[in-house]
Amino acid sequence: MQLAFPEIEDHLQALEWGASEQEKGEVFTNPEIVNFMLKTSGVVDAIQSKTARILEPSCGQGEFVIAIAKLLVANIAKQREELPLDFIKSLIKAFDISSENIEIAKQKTSAVLMQILNTEEAASTVDTWFHHGDFLLNDFTTYFTHAVGNPPYVRIENIPTTLLAAYRSRYNTMKERADLYIAFYQKCLELLEAKGVLSFICTDRWTKNSYGSSLRAFISSGYQLDLYVDLYGQSAFQSDVLTYPAITQISRQKHSSTKILHNPKIDSQLSESVYLVLSGQDKSLHKLTERKDIIENDKPWLFGTVDELNLIKRLERDFPTMEDVGCKVYIGAATGNNQVYIVGDDVALEPSRKVPLVKATDIRSGILVHSGKFIVNTYDENGVIKLTDFPMLQEYLTQHKEVLQKRHVAKKSPHHWFKTIDRVYPERAAQEKLLIPDIKSKLTTVYDPGQYHPNNSIYYICSSDWDIRALQGVLISGIGQLFVENYSTKVAGGNLRFQAQHLRRICLPRWEDVDSDLATALSEVAINNDIEKSILLTSRLYKLNKQEQQLLG
């Protein structure tokens, strides 16, 4: 196989990044997970039949390649036959941007191969298998039967600017704030031969979030999601991570159905049974669920129960979304330096420059307990203020000028070095609103009569039509939890992200279509936090049957 180096300057910068101490998303996979993926994806059988050409795009210190080398050794011992050295050398192409990782991987893999090869053969094999370079910037002239691995989870702000531009110009699935692993998915899928199989372990966020929509559409256009395994709460990696991973197995063929495993105990017995089902050798599903409706263009992949998904689909068909009926969802203001911009009564500023603030910690119990803090307001109705118009604020911020100028937002706008990242809206602070903490296991809605401005740990809903208390009465029923639980992904601790993109999925009737007595009753259950009555009233609102009502709790 030939590798063609493209823009030399981009590639050199990539190697420089690889040699640096900067974050590059290196998290190594536990062996039992590696073995499961190699078995269920068909790598084990492909090695035995001598048909495999395997791609590992981000090999780290070689977990997947070492496991494949062990399979090779075991297969030769079992078959009692020697394999041609040319076949062994052509079996794997593995890449990593870190030369240190490549050297460690070579040493470990060579030690395994020396059980079947002499020293010189083992050395030449690992030299052929491993490549120090940026996988995303290399061009290929061949296709692979399998792509396996754990693509790097690198946020876009941690990628050098010119490299990010180079990646985005090559990979059209890297939309919005898509992290680097999105490009790894696209390129590896493109490099699969017909009916070739990709098996990745990666964060599951892209399967539902808006930045994954282009990748979901790409997969929908020419691939099948064979297998999806969520690993909520499991130690899939050799170090702790903040997001929950999932195994996605995707093949280059027309989509028919997806097999799903929810939080299984990964072992060799499960690996074997799943492989037999996927390969058609066993018609019984065992612990697997089968669905035909997971993939549809760029829509989020929903893996909930059939009853939950049927209810969501009915509500989406029969009712408009929250924002279409005048309930706007916002996120609170990010400052870029809370130590400076969040102040108490002891900091003397012009009254218009201090807005009472509410943080997630203030509503953790479900009741608003104000901390007495304020957010510094560096905006007015025309945009960023003229700092000299507010001498007290100018004096205060100038004391912190050096640290504030180091922020990304200040470097982008040096003239406005003193502004917060997000605009503060005193008019929204003065509106009735529902406050929703970003990270929580259950949807929590806290009423604010119009006194506080949320910070960026809180999402909030303001309404132009719906009575805000009646809206709260609907959301506490479990209907909000149902939508967010299916459209969101879990993070560490089993919590959900109650982000705007998920909250906006919630469907509601138009306010004018809500019976006045029902509206009053919904408002009362919110004030009294009467969950049981809220479920009954919400069931009337949406005309839920008994089976659907049970899904609310």
C-alpha positions in Angstrom: 0.0 0.0 0.0 1.2 3.5 -0.9 0.8 6.5 1.4 0.9 9.9 -0.2 1.8 12.9 1.9 -0.4 15.9 1.1 0.3 19.5 2.2 3.8 19.1 3.8 3.4 22.2 6.0 0.1 20.8 7.6 1.7 17.4 8.1 4.8 18.9 9.8 2.6 20.9 12.1 0.6 17.8 12.9 3.9 16.0 13.9 4.9 19.0 16.0 1.6 18.8 17.8 2.1 15.1 18.3 5.5 15.7 19.9 4.1 18.4 22.2 2.6 18.2 25.7 -0.7 19.5 24.5 -3.9 17.5 25.0 -4.4 15.0 22.2 -7.2 12.9 23.6 -5.1 9.8 24.5 -7.2 7.3 26.5 -6.3 3.7 26.3 -8.9 0.8 26.1 -9.2 -2.0 28.5 -8.2 -5.5 27.1 -11.6 -7.1 27.5 -13.3 -4.4 25.5 -10.6 -4.7 22.8 -11.2 -8.5 22.5 -14.9 -8.0 22.4 -14.6 -5.6 19.5 -12.2 -7.8 17.6 -14.5 -10.8 17.9 -17.9 -9.1 17.2 -16.5 -7.1 14.2 -15.3 -10.4 12.6 -11.5 -9.6 12.8 -10.9 -12.9 14.6 -12.5 -15.0 11.8 -11.0 -12.8 9.1 -7.5 -13.5 10.4 -8.2 -17.2 10.4 -9.5 -17.1 6.8 -6.5 -14.9 5.8 -8.8 -12.2 4.3 -8.1 -9.4 6.8 -6.7 -6.0 6.0 -7.0 -4.0 9.2 -6.8 -0.3 9.8 -6.1 1.2 13.2 -6.1 5.0 12.8 -5.0 6.1 16.3 -3.2 3.2 17.8 -1.8 4.9 21.0 0.6 2.4 22.6 -0.8 -0.5 20.5 -3.7 -2.1 22.5 -5.6 -3.2 19.5 -2.6 -4.2 17.4 -1.0 -6.2 20.2 -4.3 -8.1 20.6 -4.4 -8.8 16.9 -0.7 -10.0 17.1 -1.8 -12.4 19.9 -4.6 -13.7 17.8 -2.2 -14.3 14.9 0.2 -16.2 17.2 -2.7 -18.3 18.6 -4.0 -19.0 15.2 -0.7 -20.3 13.9 -0.3 -22.4 17.0 -3.8 -23.9 16.5 -3.5 -24.5 12.8 0.1 -25.7 13.0 1.0 -23.9 9.8 3.3 -21.1 9.0 1.9 -18.0 7.3 3.8 -16.2 4.6 5.7 -13.2 5.9 4.2 -11.0 3.2 0.7 -11.8 4.4 1.6 -11.0 8.0 3.2 -7.7 7.0 0.1 -6.7 4.9 -2.3 -7.5 7.7 -2.3 -4.1 9.6 -1.8 -0.4 9.1 -1.6 1.5 12.4 -1.1 5.2 12.8 -0.3 7.6 15.7 0.7 11.2 15.8 3.0 10.6 18.8 6.4 9.1 18.0 6.8 8.0 21.6 3.6 6.0 21.4 4.7 4.4 18.1 8.0 3.2 19.6 6.3 1.8 22.7 3.7 0.0 20.5 6.5 -1.4 18.3 8.4 -2.8 21.3 5.3 -4.5 22.8 4.1 -5.9 19.5 7.5 -7.2 18.5 7.8 -9.1 21.8 4.5 -10.9 20.9 5.5 -11.6 17.3 8.8 -13.1 18.3 6.8 -16.2 19.3 6.4 -16.9 15.6 9.0 -14.8 13.9 12.8 -14.3 14.3 14.1 -11.0 15.6 14.7 -9.5 12.1 11.3 -10.6 10.8 9.5 -9.2 13.9 11.3 -5.9 13.5 10.6 -5.5 9.8 6.9 -6.5 10.5 6.3 -3.8 13.1 8.1 -1.3 10.9 5.5 -2.1 8.2 2.6 -2.1 10.5 3.2 1.1 12.4 3.3 4.6 10.9 4.2 7.8 12.7 2.1 10.5 11.2 -1.3 12.2 11.0 -3.8 9.7 9.8 -6.3 12.4 8.8 -3.7 14.1 6.5 -2.6 10.9 4.7 -4.0 9.8 1.4 -4.6 6.1 0.8 -4.7 4.0 -2.4 -6.3 0.9 -1.0 -9.3 -0.2 1.1 -9.6 -2.2 4.3 -11.8 -5.1 5.5 -11.8 -3.7 9.0 -11.2 -0.4 10.9 -10.9 -0.8 14.6 -9.9 1.4 17.5 -10.5 4.2 19.9 -10.4 7.5 18.1 -9.0 10.5 20.0 -11.5 12.7 21.8 -10.0 16.2 21.3 -12.1 19.3 21.6 -11.7 21.8 18.8 -10.3 24.5 21.0 -7.3 22.2 21.7 -6.5 21.7 18.0 -4.0 24.1 16.5 -5.9 26.6 14.3 -4.3 25.8 11.0 -4.6 22.1 11.6 -8.3 22.5 12.4 -8.8 24.4 9.1 -7.0 21.6 7.2 -9.2 18.9 8.9 -12.4 20.8 8.2 -11.5 21.4 4.6 -11.1 17.6 4.1 -14.0 16.3 6.3 -17.4 17.7 5.7 -18.8 16.0 8.8 -16.8 18.2 11.1 -19.6 20.7 11.5 -20.3 23.2 14.3 -18.3 22.2 17.4 -17.6 18.7 16.2 -14.7 17.1 18.1 -11.8 15.4 16.2 -13.1 11.9 16.5 -15.9 12.8 14.0 -13.3 13.1 11.2 -11.8 9.7 12.2 -15.2 8.1 11.7 -15.7 9.7 8.3 -12.3 8.8 6.9 -12.3 5.2 8.3 -15.8 4.6 6.9 -14.6 5.9 3.5 -11.7 3.5 3.5 -13.8 0.4 4.1 -14.2 -2.0 1.2 -17.8 -3.2 0.3 -19.2 -5.0 3.4 -16.1 -3.9 5.4 -16.7 -3.3 9.1 -15.7 -0.4 11.4 -15.7 -1.0 15.2 -15.0 2.1 17.4 -15.2 2.7 21.1 -15.9 6.4 21.6 -18.0 8.9 23.5 -21.7 8.5 22.5 -22.4 12.3 22.3 -22.3 12.5 18.5 -25.2 10.0 18.2 -27.7 12.5 19.5 -26.1 16.0 19.6 -26.5 18.5 16.9 -22.8 18.5 15.9 -23.1 14.8 15.0 -25.9 15.4 12.5 -23.6 15.5 9.5 -21.9 12.2 10.4 -25.3 10.6 11.1 -26.4 11.7 7.6 -23.2 10.4 6.1 -23.7 7.0 7.7 -27.4 6.9 6.7 -26.4 7.5 3.0 -24.4 4.3 2.6 -23.8 2.3 5.8 -25.5 0.1 8.3 -25.2 0.4 12.1 -24.7 -3.3 12.9 -24.3 -3.1 16.6 -24.6 -0.4 19.3 -23.3 -1.2 22.9 -23.7 1.4 25.6 -21.3 1.1 28.4 -22.8 3.4 31.0 -21.0 3.2 34.3 -18.4 0.7 33.1 -14.6 1.1 33.2 -13.9 0.7 29.5 -10.7 2.7 29.6 -7.4 2.5 31.6 -8.1 6.0 33.0 -11.2 7.9 34.1 -13.2 9.9 31.5 -16.0 12.4 32.0 -18.2 11.0 29.2 -19.7 7.6 28.8 -18.5 5.5 25.9 -20.3 3.3 23.4 -19.2 0.7 20.9 -20.5 1.4 17.4 -20.0 -1.3 14.8 -20.8 0.0 11.3 -20.6 -1.8 7.9 -20.4 -0.6 4.4 -23.7 -2.0 3.1 -27.4 -1.0 2.9 -29.0 -0.5 6.3 -31.5 -3.1 7.5 -31.4 -3.4 11.2 -29.4 -2.7 14.3 -28.6 -4.9 17.3 -28.4 -3.1 20.6 -26.9 -4.1 24.0 -27.5 -2.0 27.1 -24.7 -1.9 29.6 -23.7 -5.6 29.3 -21.1 -7.5 31.2 -18.3 -7.8 28.6 -16.7 -11.2 28.5 -15.6 -13.9 26.0 -19.0 -15.7 26.2 -20.9 -12.6 25.3 -18.4 -11.8 22.5 -19.0 -15.2 21.0 -22.8 -15.1 21.2 -23.0 -11.6 19.8 -20.8 -12.5 16.9 -22.9 -15.6 16.1 -26.0 -13.4 16.0 -24.4 -10.7 13.8 -22.9 -13.2 11.4 -26.3 -15.0 11.0 -25.2 -18.2 12.6 -27.6 -17.8 15.5 -31.1 -16.6 14.9 -32.0 -16.0 18.6 -31.2 -12.6 19.9 -30.3 -13.6 23.5 -29.6 -10.3 25.3 -29.7 -8.3 22.1 -32.5 -6.0 21.1 -33.1 -5.5 17.3 -34.4 -2.3 15.8 -34.9 -1.2 12.2 -35.6 2.5 12.9 -32.4 3.8 14.5 -30.9 5.4 11.4 -32.9 8.1 9.5 -30.9 10.8 7.7 -29.4 13.2 10.2 -31.9 12.5 13.0 -30.6 11.6 16.5 -30.2 7.9 17.2 -32.7 7.0 19.9 -32.1 3.8 21.8 -34.9 3.9 24.4 -37.7 1.4 24.8 -40.1 0.9 22.0 -43.0 2.3 24.1 -41.1 5.4 25.0 -40.1 6.0 21.4 -43.6 5.4 20.1 -45.0 8.0 22.6 -42.3 10.5 21.6 -43.1 10.0 17.9 -46.8 10.5 18.5 -46.3 13.7 20.5 -43.9 15.0 17.8 -46.5 14.3 15.2 -49.4 15.8 17.1 -47.9 18.8 18.8 -45.4 21.7 18.0 -42.1 22.1 19.8 -41.7 24.2 22.8 -40.1 27.1 21.0 -42.9 27.0 18.3 -45.4 27.8 21.0 -43.5 30.8 22.4 -41.4 29.1 25.1 -37.8 30.2 24.4 -34.8 28.2 25.9 -31.6 30.1 26.7 -28.3 29.3 28.5 -27.0 31.6 31.2 -24.0 33.9 30.7 -20.4 32.6 30.6 -17.9 35.2 31.8 -14.4 33.8 31.1 -13.4 34.5 34.7 -15.9 34.0 37.4 -13.5 35.2 40.1 -13.6 38.7 38.6 -17.1 38.9 37.2 -19.1 37.3 40.0 -19.1 39.7 42.9 -20.7 40.3 46.2 -22.2 43.4 47.9 -18.6 44.3 49.0 -17.6 45.3 45.5 -18.8 48.9 44.9 -19.9 49.4 41.3 -22.5 51.5 39.5 -25.9 49.9 40.2 -26.6 49.2 36.5 -23.4 47.2 36.3 -24.4 44.6 38.9 -27.2 42.1 38.1 -28.3 39.6 40.8 -27.0 36.2 39.7 -28.3 32.6 40.2 -26.0 29.6 39.8 -26.7 25.9 39.6 -25.6 25.5 43.2 -28.3 28.0 44.3 -31.0 25.7 43.0 -29.5 22.3 43.7 -32.2 21.4 46.2 -35.0 22.3 43.9 -35.6 25.6 45.7 -33.9 28.8 44.9 -31.6 29.9 47.7 -29.8 33.0 46.5 -26.1 33.3 47.4 -26.1 37.1 47.4 -23.9 37.2 44.3 -24.1 39.5 41.3 -22.8 39.2 37.7 -20.8 42.2 36.4 -22.6 43.6 33.3 -20.3 44.9 30.6 -23.1 45.4 28.0 -26.0 47.8 27.5 -28.8 47.8 24.9 -26.3 48.8 22.2 -23.7 46.1 22.9 -20.4 46.4 24.8 -20.3 49.5 27.0 -17.8 52.4 26.8 -15.8 51.6 30.0 -15.0 55.2 30.7 -18.7 55.9 31.2 -18.6 53.9 34.4 -15.6 55.0 36.5 -16.2 52.6 39.4 -16.4 49.6 37.0 -13.4 50.9 35.1 -11.3 51.1 38.3 -12.4 47.6 39.4 -11.8 45.8 36.0 -8.5 47.7 35.5 -7.2 46.0 38.7 -7.7 42.7 36.9 -6.7 43.8 33.4 -3.6 41.5 33.1 -5.6 38.3 33.8 -8.6 39.4 31.8 -6.5 40.1 28.7 -5.2 36.5 28.7 -8.7 35.2 27.9 -9.5 34.0 24.4 -12.4 36.5 24.1 -10.1 39.4 25.0 -7.5 38.3 22.5 -10.1 38.3 19.7 -11.3 41.8 20.7 -8.4 43.6 22.4 -10.3 46.9 22.4 -13.0 45.2 24.5 -10.6 43.3 26.8 -13.0 43.8 29.7 -16.2 42.2 28.3 -17.6 38.9 29.5 -17.8 36.1 26.9 -21.6 36.2 26.8 -23.9 39.2 26.9 -25.9 39.8 30.1 -29.6 40.6 29.6 -31.1 42.5 32.5 -34.5 42.4 30.7 -34.4 38.6 30.9 -33.4 38.7 34.5 -36.6 40.7 35.1 -38.8 38.1 33.4 -40.5 35.1 35.0 -38.6 32.0 34.1 -37.9 28.4 34.8 -34.4 27.6 35.8 -32.9 24.2 34.8 -29.5 23.0 36.0 -27.3 21.8 33.1 -26.2 18.5 34.7 -28.6 16.4 36.7 -30.0 12.9 36.8 -33.6 14.2 36.8 -35.1 17.2 35.2 -35.3 20.0 37.9 -37.3 23.1 37.2 -37.1 26.0 39.6 -39.3 29.1 39.4 -37.8 32.6 39.4 -40.4 35.4 39.6 -38.1 37.7 37.6 -35.2 38.6 39.9 -32.0 36.8 38.7 -29.7 36.4 35.8 -28.5 32.8 35.4 -24.9 31.9 34.8 -23.8 29.3 32.2 -24.5 26.3 34.5 -28.2 26.9 34.1 -30.5 26.8 31.1 -33.7 28.7 31.4 -37.1 29.1 29.8 -39.0 32.3 29.2 -42.5 32.3 27.7 -44.4 34.8 25.7 -47.7 32.8 25.6 -47.7 29.9 28.1 -48.2 30.7 31.8 -44.8 29.8 33.2 -46.2 28.0 36.2 -48.5 25.9 34.1 -45.5 25.0 31.9 -43.7 24.0 35.1 -46.7 21.8 36.0 -46.3 20.0 32.7 -42.5 19.5 32.9 -42.5 18.1 36.4 -44.9 15.3 35.3 -42.0 13.4 33.6 -42.8 14.5 30.1 -39.7 16.7 30.0 -37.6 13.9 31.4 -38.9 11.5 28.7 -37.7 13.7 25.9 -34.4 14.7 27.4 -33.5 11.2 28.5 -34.0 9.9 24.9 -32.3 12.8 23.1 -29.5 13.5 25.6 -26.4 11.4 26.4 -25.2 10.5 29.9 -22.1 11.9 31.5 -20.1 10.8 34.6 -22.2 9.8 37.5 -25.1 8.7 35.3 -26.3 12.3 35.0 -28.0 13.8 31.9 -27.2 17.1 30.1 -30.3 19.3 30.1 -29.0 21.4 27.2 -31.0 23.8 25.0 -30.9 21.5 22.0 -32.6 18.7 24.1 -35.1 20.9 25.9 -36.2 22.4 22.6 -37.3 18.9 21.5 -40.1 18.9 24.1 -43.5 19.2 22.4 -46.4 21.2 23.8 -50.0 22.2 22.8 -50.5 25.9 21.9 -51.5 27.9 24.9 -54.9 28.9 23.3 -55.7 25.2 22.9 -55.3 24.5 26.7 -58.6 24.4 28.6 -58.6 27.2 31.2 -59.5 24.9 34.1 -56.7 22.6 33.1 -54.3 25.5 32.8 -55.2 26.7 36.3 -54.8 23.2 37.8 -51.4 22.8 36.1 -50.2 26.0 37.7 -51.4 24.9 41.1 -49.6 21.5 41.0 -46.4 23.4 40.1 -46.7 25.7 43.1 -47.5 22.7 45.3 -44.9 20.4 43.6 -47.6 17.7 43.4 -46.0 15.2 41.0 -48.8 12.6 41.0 -51.5 15.2 40.2 -49.1 16.7 37.6 -49.0 13.3 35.8 -52.8 13.0 35.7 -53.2 16.5 34.4 -50.5 16.2 31.8 -52.0 12.9 30.6 -55.3 14.9 30.0 -53.3 17.6 28.2 -51.7 15.1 25.8 -54.6 12.6 25.8 -52.4 9.8 27.0 -53.8 6.3 27.4 -53.1 4.2 30.5 -50.0 2.6 29.0 -48.5 5.9 27.9 -49.3 7.5 31.3 -47.3 4.8 33.0 -44.2 6.0 31.1 -44.3 9.3 33.0 -43.7 7.6 36.4 
